Structure formats: structure tokens, C-alpha cells
Amino acid sequence: MTEETKHDLFLKRAQVIIAILGGLAALILGIYNVKKDVLSKKKPEETPRVVVQKSEASPIKSALEDVGASWIKKLGKATETTQK
């Protein structure tokens, strides 16, 4: 086995110190986030409600007209004439 030099021991110590500091930073950030989320007394933000105006036509028909599918419009006219 090879013997560890002073340089190797210094690098190991530096690596352990950096790992400990990183773990402490992660712990502090985790505690901060939990404290902020769990212990806050603010109400959650409400999502805005979308007001949809009702039209006299059926919603499917108005959606098809908005899309502009001409072949569907022609098909609708053909079925209306056959139903009369």
C-alpha cells in the first residue's frame, strides 16, 4: 500500500470541510422553506375566475363557427335541410 502524503491528507480534510458546509447550507435552506410554507398564515392565492358569456347558440356550434371549419358548416346546413 502507498503511504498518504501531507498533500493527500490536506485534500481529504478540505473535501470533508466542504461537504459539511454544503450539508449545513442545505439544512438551513430546507428549514427556511419549511418555516415559510408551513408556518405562514397567509391565504393561498386564489386563481382568477373566467367569466364565460352564454350565447343563444349551442356551445358546440359556436365553437365550430369560431374555428372556421367550412366543411362542417356545409354539413350542418345539409343536415338542417334534411331534418325539415
KETI-8940 format. One record per residue: x, y, z of N, C-alpha, C, O, CB in turn; residue in three letters; residue number from 1. Coordinates in pm, 1 decimal. Glycine has a CB too. Layout:
N
SITE     n_east    n_north       n_up    ca_east   ca_north      ca_up     c_east    c_north       c_up     o_east    o_north       o_up    cb_east   cb_north      cb_up   residuo   num
SITE          X          Y          Z          X          Y          Z          X          Y          Z          X          Y          Z          X          Y          Z       ALA   NUM
...
//
This chain:
84
SITE     n_east    n_north       n_up    ca_east   ca_north      ca_up     c_east    c_north       c_up     o_east    o_north       o_up    cb_east   cb_north      cb_up   residuo   num
SITE       82.9     -118.4        0.0        0.0        0.0        0.0       87.2      124.5        0.0      197.9      126.3       53.9      -94.3       -0.1      120.4       MET     1
SITE       33.5      228.2      -62.2      109.0      352.3      -67.5       77.3      437.2       53.7      -33.2      433.2      107.7       78.8      429.3     -196.4       THR     2
SITE      173.0      511.1       93.6      156.5      598.2      210.5       99.3      731.9      165.1      137.1      784.9       60.6      292.2      618.8      285.3       GLU     3
SITE        7.8      785.0      245.0      -54.1      912.3      210.4       40.5     1026.4      246.1      101.2     1028.1      353.2     -189.8      929.1      282.7       GLU     4
SITE       51.1     1120.0      155.2      137.2     1235.4      178.8       59.0     1342.5      251.5      -62.4     1332.1      269.1      194.2     1290.3       46.5       THR     5
SITE      130.5     1445.8      293.6       65.6     1557.9      360.9      -34.0     1626.9      267.4     -138.8     1675.4      309.9      170.7     1658.7      410.6       LYS     6
SITE        1.3     1629.6      142.2      -87.1     1692.7       43.3     -218.7     1614.4       32.2     -325.7     1674.8       25.0      -16.9     1700.6      -95.5       HIS     7
SITE     -211.7     1481.1       30.7     -332.5     1398.4       23.4     -420.3     1418.1      146.9     -542.5     1427.7      135.4     -294.9     1250.1        8.7       ASP     8
SITE     -359.2     1424.1      263.5     -435.0     1445.4      386.1     -502.2     1582.4      386.9     -615.7     1596.6      432.4     -344.1     1431.1      507.5       LEU     9
SITE     -431.1     1682.5      336.5     -489.9     1816.6      328.6     -611.2     1817.1      234.9     -713.3     1878.1      266.5     -384.5     1919.2      280.3       PHE    10
SITE     -600.7     1749.8      120.1     -711.6     1744.1       26.0     -832.2     1670.3       86.1     -946.4     1710.7       64.6     -666.9     1675.9     -103.6       LEU    11
SITE     -806.8     1562.6      161.0     -916.3     1491.4      226.1     -986.0     1580.8      328.0    -1108.9     1584.5      333.9     -864.6     1364.1      293.9       LYS    12
SITE     -908.4     1652.1      407.7     -967.8     1741.8      507.8    -1048.8     1852.5      440.6    -1158.6     1885.6      485.3     -858.0     1803.3      597.0       ARG    13
SITE     -994.3     1909.4      333.3    -1065.2     2016.0      261.6    -1196.5     1962.1      203.5    -1298.7     2030.7      207.0     -975.8     2074.8      148.4       ALA    14
SITE    -1193.7     1840.1      150.4    -1312.7     1780.1       93.5    -1419.3     1755.9      201.1    -1537.7     1779.5      177.1    -1277.1     1649.1       23.5       GLN    15
SITE    -1378.3     1709.4      318.4    -1471.8     1685.6      427.5    -1530.8     1817.1      476.4    -1650.5     1823.8      504.2    -1402.7     1611.8      542.8       VAL    16
SITE    -1450.6     1920.1      487.4    -1499.3     2051.1      533.3    -1600.4     2107.6      434.1    -1704.3     2160.0      474.2    -1381.5     2150.1      551.9       ILE    17
SITE    -1570.2     2097.2      304.9    -1662.9     2147.5      202.7    -1793.8     2069.3      205.7    -1900.9     2127.9      189.6    -1599.1     2138.7       62.4       ILE    18
SITE    -1786.6     1936.8      226.2    -1907.6     1854.9      232.8    -1992.6     1893.6      353.7    -2115.0     1901.4      343.4    -1871.1     1705.6      239.0       ALA    19
SITE    -1929.4     1917.4      466.7    -2002.6     1957.4      587.5    -2068.3     2093.4      567.4    -2184.2     2111.7      604.4    -1908.2     1961.4      709.7       ILE    20
SITE    -1996.7     2188.3      509.8    -2053.4     2322.2      486.8    -2170.4     2315.1      388.0    -2270.8     2384.0      406.0    -1944.2     2419.0      433.4       LEU    21
SITE    -2157.9     2233.0      284.9    -2267.3     2217.2      188.9    -2390.1     2155.2      253.5    -2502.6     2196.9      226.0    -2222.4     2131.8       71.3       GLY    22
SITE    -2369.5     2056.1      339.2    -2480.5     1994.2      410.6    -2549.3     2091.4      503.7    -2672.0     2092.0      513.3    -2432.3     1874.9      488.5       GLY    23
SITE    -2471.3     2174.3      573.0    -2529.9     2275.3      661.6    -2609.3     2379.3      583.2    -2716.4     2421.8      626.4    -2420.5     2344.3      743.0       LEU    24
SITE    -2556.7     2419.7      468.6    -2629.2     2517.3      385.6    -2760.9     2458.2      336.7    -2863.0     2526.9      336.1    -2542.7     2561.7      265.1       ALA    25
SITE    -2759.5     2332.0      295.8    -2882.9     2267.0      250.9    -2982.3     2253.0      365.3    -3102.4     2270.8      344.8    -2852.3     2129.3      191.3       ALA    26
SITE    -2935.2     2221.9      484.0    -3021.8     2210.0      600.7    -3085.9     2343.9      634.9    -3205.5     2350.2      663.2    -2942.9     2157.1      720.6       LEU    27
SITE    -3007.6     2450.1      632.4    -3060.1     2583.5      664.6    -3164.4     2625.7      561.8    -3269.7     2677.4      599.0    -2945.6     2687.6      670.3       ILE    28
SITE    -3137.4     2604.5      433.8    -3235.1     2639.1      330.1    -3362.1     2555.1      342.4    -3472.1     2606.0      321.2    -3173.7     2620.3      191.1       LEU    29
SITE    -3347.9     2428.2      376.2    -3463.8     2342.4      394.2    -3550.3     2387.2      510.5    -3672.9     2390.8      499.3    -3420.1     2199.8      415.1       GLY    30
SITE    -3487.7     2421.2      621.4    -3562.6     2470.5      737.8    -3632.3     2601.1      704.1    -3747.2     2622.0      742.9    -3469.2     2489.8      859.1       ILE    31
SITE    -3564.0     2688.8      632.5    -3624.1     2816.6      594.0    -3747.2     2795.0      506.9    -3850.0     2859.3      528.4    -3522.1     2903.7      519.8       TYR    32
SITE    -3738.4     2705.0      408.6    -3852.1     2679.1      319.2    -3968.5     2615.5      393.9    -4083.9     2650.6      369.1    -3809.4     2588.5      203.4       ASN    33
SITE    -3940.6     2523.4      484.5    -4047.7     2461.0      562.1    -4113.5     2564.7      650.8    -4236.1     2569.4      661.2    -3993.6     2343.9      647.0       VAL    34
SITE    -4033.8     2646.8      714.0    -4088.5     2750.5      801.9    -4175.0     2847.0      721.8    -4282.8     2886.2      766.6    -3975.1     2827.1      873.6       LYS    35
SITE    -4128.2     2884.7      604.5    -4201.9     2978.6      520.3    -4332.9     2918.5      471.7    -4434.8     2987.5      470.2    -4116.8     3021.1      401.4       LYS    36
SITE    -4332.8     2792.4      432.1    -4451.6     2729.8      375.1    -4550.3     2684.1      481.8    -4670.4     2707.6      468.4    -4411.6     2612.3      289.4       ASP    37
SITE    -4502.9     2620.8      585.1    -4590.9     2559.5      683.6    -4640.8     2660.6      785.5    -4758.4     2659.0      821.9    -4519.3     2446.5      754.2       VAL    38
SITE    -4554.6     2746.8      831.0    -4590.7     2835.5      940.6    -4647.3     2969.3      897.2    -4684.8     3050.3      982.0    -4472.6     2858.8     1025.3       LEU    39
SITE    -4654.5     2994.7      767.2    -4708.2     3122.3      722.1    -4858.9     3122.6      738.2    -4923.8     3020.0      718.0    -4669.2     3150.0      575.9       SER    40
SITE    -4914.4     3235.4      773.9    -5057.9     3246.0      797.0    -5127.8     3315.0      681.7    -5243.9     3353.9      694.4    -5085.2     3320.5      925.9       LYS    41
SITE    -5059.5     3330.8      569.8    -5119.8     3395.2      454.1    -5215.1     3298.0      387.2    -5194.8     3176.6      390.3    -5011.9     3443.6      354.6       LYS    42
SITE    -5319.6     3353.2      326.6    -5411.5     3271.7      249.4    -5345.3     3236.6      116.5    -5270.2     3317.6       62.0    -5546.8     3345.2      227.1       LYS    43
SITE    -5371.6     3118.6       64.2    -5317.6     3087.0      -68.1    -5382.6     3176.0     -172.7    -5498.3     3215.9     -159.8    -5339.6     2937.8     -102.7       PRO    44
SITE    -5306.9     3205.7     -275.0    -5357.8     3292.9     -380.0    -5471.9     3224.5     -453.2    -5462.5     3107.4     -490.0    -5246.0     3331.4     -478.4       GLU    45
SITE    -5579.0     3298.6     -473.8    -5692.2     3243.2     -545.1    -5672.2     3262.4     -694.5    -5623.7     3366.2     -739.5    -5823.6     3308.2     -498.7       GLU    46
SITE    -5709.8     3162.3     -769.0    -5698.8     3173.1     -913.7    -5814.6     3257.7     -965.1    -5927.1     3244.2     -917.0    -5698.1     3032.6     -980.9       THR    47
SITE    -5788.8     3343.5    -1061.2    -5897.5     3426.9    -1113.2    -6000.5     3342.0    -1186.8    -5966.2     3246.9    -1257.0    -5842.1     3535.6    -1206.9       PRO    48
SITE    -6124.2     3377.3    -1169.6    -6231.1     3303.5    -1236.2    -6257.0     3364.3    -1373.1    -6257.5     3486.3    -1389.6    -6360.4     3303.9    -1150.9       ARG    49
SITE    -6277.9     3279.1    -1468.9    -6303.8     3322.1    -1605.0    -6454.9     3327.1    -1624.5    -6525.5     3229.2    -1600.6    -6236.0     3226.9    -1708.7       VAL    50
SITE    -6502.5     3442.0    -1668.1    -6645.0     3458.4    -1692.1    -6672.0     3427.8    -1838.9    -6616.2     3491.4    -1928.3    -6693.2     3602.3    -1654.4       VAL    51
SITE    -6757.3     3330.6    -1861.7    -6791.1     3290.5    -1997.3    -6933.0     3338.1    -2025.5    -7026.9     3307.0    -1952.3    -6777.9     3135.4    -2016.5       VAL    52
SITE    -6945.7     3413.4    -2132.1    -7079.2     3462.5    -2168.1    -7153.0     3353.9    -2244.3    -7098.1     3290.9    -2334.7    -7070.6     3592.8    -2252.9       GLN    53
SITE    -7278.4     3333.3    -2206.3    -7358.3     3232.8    -2273.9    -7419.2     3293.8    -2398.9    -7472.5     3404.7    -2396.5    -7468.0     3177.0    -2180.8       LYS    54
SITE    -7410.4     3221.2    -2504.8    -7472.0     3267.1    -2628.5    -7599.8     3187.3    -2650.6    -7622.9     3085.0    -2586.1    -7374.4     3252.1    -2749.6       SER    55
SITE    -7680.7     3235.3    -2741.3    -7806.7     3168.0    -2768.1    -7785.1     3037.6    -2844.9    -7865.8     2945.2    -2834.2    -7899.7     3260.0    -2845.9       GLU    56
SITE    -7677.4     3029.9    -2921.6    -7648.9     2909.4    -2997.1    -7583.7     2806.5    -2905.7    -7536.7     2839.1    -2796.7    -7558.5     2940.4    -3118.2       ALA    57
SITE    -7581.6     2683.4    -2951.3    -7518.4     2578.8    -2870.9    -7367.6     2603.4    -2867.3    -7311.1     2659.4    -2961.3    -7550.3     2436.7    -2928.2       SER    58
SITE    -7302.6     2561.3    -2758.3    -7158.5     2586.6    -2749.1    -7078.0     2513.9    -2855.5    -6974.5     2563.8    -2899.6    -7108.3     2546.7    -2613.5       PRO    59
SITE    -7123.7     2397.9    -2896.7    -7050.1     2324.4    -2999.7    -7058.9     2396.8    -3132.7    -6959.7     2408.0    -3204.8    -7103.9     2181.2    -3013.6       ILE    60
SITE    -7177.6     2445.8    -3165.0    -7195.5     2516.2    -3291.2    -7113.4     2644.5    -3295.0    -7052.0     2676.4    -3396.8    -7343.0     2547.7    -3313.8       LYS    61
SITE    -7112.3     2718.5    -3183.3    -7034.8     2842.3    -3182.0    -6885.3     2814.6    -3187.0    -6809.5     2891.6    -3246.0    -7068.0     2924.2    -3058.1       SER    62
SITE    -6843.0     2705.1    -3125.6    -6701.2     2669.7    -3132.1    -6661.0     2632.1    -3272.8    -6552.6     2668.1    -3318.8    -6669.9     2555.2    -3037.0       ALA    63
SITE    -6748.1     2559.7    -3341.5    -6717.5     2522.0    -3479.0    -6715.0     2643.2    -3570.4    -6632.9     2650.9    -3661.8    -6818.6     2420.7    -3530.0       LEU    64
SITE    -6804.3     2737.6    -3546.0    -6804.4     2859.3    -3627.2    -6680.6     2943.5    -3600.7    -6627.3     3006.4    -3692.1    -6929.9     2941.4    -3599.8       GLU    65
SITE    -6634.9     2945.1    -3476.8    -6513.2     3020.2    -3446.1    -6392.7     2959.8    -3513.8    -6304.9     3032.5    -3560.3    -6490.4     3025.8    -3296.4       ASP    66
SITE    -6386.8     2830.1    -3520.3    -6272.7     2764.4    -3584.2    -6272.5     2791.6    -3733.2    -6166.8     2801.9    -3795.3    -6275.2     2613.4    -3558.0       VAL    67
SITE    -6390.2     2803.0    -3789.5    -6398.1     2834.1    -3931.2    -6391.2     2712.2    -4018.7    -6344.1     2719.4    -4132.2    -6289.8     2927.6    -3968.7       GLY    68
SITE    -6437.4     2600.3    -3968.0    -6435.2     2478.9    -4048.6    -6550.9     2484.2    -4146.2    -6665.1     2455.6    -4109.9    -6442.9     2351.5    -3959.7       ALA    69
SITE    -6522.0     2520.3    -4268.4    -6628.7     2540.4    -4367.3    -6699.0     2410.9    -4403.1    -6819.8     2412.2    -4426.6    -6572.4     2603.6    -4492.9       SER    70
SITE    -6629.0     2300.6    -4408.2    -6694.0     2175.1    -4443.5    -6791.0     2130.6    -4334.6    -6890.9     2064.5    -4362.8    -6589.6     2066.7    -4468.4       TRP    71
SITE    -6760.8     2167.4    -4209.4    -6853.4     2133.4    -4101.4    -6977.6     2221.5    -4111.0    -7088.9     2176.2    -4084.2    -6785.3     2149.8    -3962.9       ILE    72
SITE    -6958.0     2347.0    -4149.1    -7073.5     2435.2    -4167.5    -7163.2     2382.4    -4280.0    -7285.7     2381.6    -4267.9    -7027.0     2579.9    -4198.8       LYS    73
SITE    -7100.7     2338.8    -4388.6    -7179.0     2284.6    -4500.4    -7252.5     2158.4    -4456.9    -7367.5     2137.1    -4495.3    -7087.8     2254.4    -4621.7       LYS    74
SITE    -7187.7     2075.9    -4378.3    -7250.6     1954.2    -4329.7    -7368.7     1987.7    -4238.5    -7472.4     1921.7    -4243.0    -7148.3     1866.8    -4255.4       LEU    75
SITE    -7351.5     2092.2    -4155.1    -7459.8     2134.9    -4067.7    -7578.4     2185.6    -4145.7    -7693.0     2158.1    -4110.1    -7412.1     2241.3    -3973.4       GLY    76
SITE    -7552.2     2260.1    -4252.7    -7662.5     2311.3    -4337.0    -7733.5     2196.2    -4406.5    -7855.8     2197.9    -4420.8    -7609.6     2412.4    -4442.5       LYS    77
SITE    -7657.1     2095.9    -4449.8    -7717.3     1981.7    -4519.7    -7805.6     1902.7    -4423.5    -7913.2     1857.8    -4462.9    -7607.5     1889.8    -4580.4       ALA    78
SITE    -7763.6     1884.7    -4300.0    -7844.7     1809.0    -4205.5    -7967.3     1888.5    -4163.2    -8071.5     1829.7    -4134.3    -7762.1     1770.5    -4083.0       THR    79
SITE    -7957.0     2021.2    -4158.9    -8073.5     2104.1    -4124.0    -8181.9     2094.4    -4231.0    -8301.0     2088.7    -4200.3    -8031.4     2251.1    -4105.3       GLU    80
SITE    -8138.9     2092.5    -4356.2    -8237.4     2085.1    -4465.2    -8301.5     1947.4    -4472.2    -8418.9     1935.4    -4507.2    -8171.5     2118.7    -4599.5       THR    81
SITE    -8226.0     1844.2    -4439.6    -8281.7     1710.6    -4442.5    -8375.1     1685.2    -4324.2    -8465.9     1602.7    -4333.9    -8170.2     1608.4    -4443.5       THR    82
SITE    -8354.0     1754.3    -4214.5    -8438.3     1735.7    -4096.7    -8570.9     1808.0    -4110.6    -8667.6     1770.6    -4044.4    -8366.5     1784.0    -3972.3       GLN    83
SITE    -8578.6     1909.7    -4194.1    -8701.5     1988.9    -4210.5    -8801.2     1920.9    -4291.8    -8909.5     1974.8    -4314.4    -8673.4     2119.2    -4270.5       LYS    84
//
